[in-house]
Amino acid sequence: MAVPLLKDALGWGFVLWLIGYALGIMFFVMLPPGLIGWAIMPIGVALTIWVLVNKVQRSTLDYYLAVGAAWTAIAIVFDYFFIVQAFAPADGYYKLDVYLYYGLTFTLPLAVGWRSAKAGGGRFDRLLRAREH
């Protein structure tokens, strides 16, 4: 794994997860547990898009696919150990907001990557043009 991919996939994946985790702990004292994920979601989506647009700058869709897969794996594994196992939420943890969070964690890099590849003339853009002919 190349250094930029390590930084983008593992570094940013961990940083984004840690920010969401810290927000969850802060919101725990202010919100009912069932609303914490929904309160974090818009902040997390905005921050994730900002990172993808400003910090992850590759023009191939497969790069963003790797980033999305790594971020999703980090989210699932760390959530399991640091939320499910550590806190054992009484009403469970895996609900619609968590599944949406995992889905967005995987698809946001793909969406930004598709846009980047198309705009930058990356490999994905060449594949699209080849299919049009």
C-alpha positions in Angstrom: 0.0 0.0 0.0 1.5 3.3 -1.1 2.1 6.1 1.5 -0.7 8.4 0.1 -3.2 5.6 0.3 -2.1 4.7 3.8 -2.6 8.3 4.9 -5.9 8.7 3.2 -7.4 5.3 4.0 -6.1 4.6 7.5 -5.1 8.0 8.7 -8.2 9.9 7.7 -10.4 6.9 8.4 -9.2 6.8 12.0 -9.4 10.6 12.4 -13.0 10.8 11.1 -14.0 7.8 13.2 -12.4 9.4 16.3 -14.2 12.7 15.7 -17.5 10.9 15.5 -16.7 8.9 18.6 -15.8 12.1 20.5 -19.0 13.8 19.4 -21.0 10.7 20.5 -19.5 11.0 24.0 -20.3 14.7 24.1 -23.8 14.2 22.9 -24.4 11.4 25.3 -24.9 13.9 28.1 -27.2 16.1 26.0 -29.4 13.8 24.0 -31.3 10.6 24.3 -29.2 7.7 23.1 -31.5 7.0 20.1 -30.8 10.5 18.7 -27.1 10.6 19.1 -26.3 9.0 15.7 -28.8 11.3 13.9 -27.2 14.4 15.5 -23.7 13.3 14.5 -24.7 12.3 10.9 -24.9 15.8 9.3 -21.6 16.9 11.0 -19.9 13.7 9.9 -21.2 13.9 6.3 -20.0 17.5 6.0 -16.6 16.8 7.5 -16.2 13.6 5.4 -17.0 15.5 2.2 -14.6 18.3 3.2 -11.8 15.7 3.8 -12.5 13.9 0.5 -12.5 17.2 -1.5 -9.7 19.0 0.2 -7.3 16.2 1.6 -7.8 13.1 -0.6 -6.8 14.1 -4.1 -6.6 11.2 -6.5 -8.3 10.9 -9.9 -9.0 7.2 -10.0 -12.2 5.6 -8.8 -10.3 2.5 -7.6 -8.4 4.7 -5.2 -11.6 6.1 -3.7 -13.0 2.6 -3.6 -10.0 1.5 -1.5 -10.5 4.5 0.8 -14.2 3.9 1.2 -13.6 0.2 2.0 -10.9 1.0 4.5 -13.0 3.7 6.2 -16.0 1.4 6.4 -13.9 -1.4 7.9 -12.4 1.0 10.5 -15.9 2.2 11.4 -17.3 -1.3 11.8 -14.4 -2.7 13.8 -13.8 0.3 16.0 -17.6 0.7 16.7 -17.8 -2.9 17.7 -14.9 -2.8 20.1 -15.2 0.8 21.5 -19.0 1.1 21.6 -20.7 -2.2 21.5 -18.2 -4.1 23.7 -17.1 -1.2 25.8 -20.5 0.3 26.6 -22.9 -2.6 25.8 -25.8 -0.2 25.0 -29.0 -1.4 26.7 -31.2 -1.0 23.6 -28.5 -2.2 21.2 -26.4 -0.3 18.9 -27.1 -1.4 15.4 -30.1 0.6 14.2 -31.0 2.5 11.0 -28.7 5.4 11.8 -25.7 3.1 12.2 -26.5 1.3 8.9 -26.9 4.6 7.1 -23.6 5.8 8.6 -21.8 2.6 7.3 -23.4 3.1 3.9 -22.4 6.7 3.7 -18.9 5.9 4.9 -18.5 3.6 1.9 -20.5 5.6 -0.8 -19.3 9.2 -0.1 -15.7 8.4 -1.2 -17.1 6.7 -4.3 -19.3 9.7 -5.1 -16.5 12.2 -4.7 -14.1 9.8 -6.5 -16.5 9.5 -9.4 -16.8 13.3 -9.6 -13.0 13.7 -9.3 -12.3 11.0 -11.9 -14.7 12.5 -14.3 -13.4 16.0 -13.9 -9.8 15.0 -13.8 -9.7 12.6 -16.8 -8.8 9.7 -14.6 -9.0 6.0 -15.5 -12.8 5.9 -14.7 -13.4 8.8 -17.1 -11.6 7.0 -19.8 -13.7 3.9 -19.2 -16.9 5.9 -19.4 -15.8 7.5 -22.7 -14.8 4.0 -24.1 -18.3 2.7 -23.3 -20.0 5.7 -25.1 -18.3 4.8 -28.4 
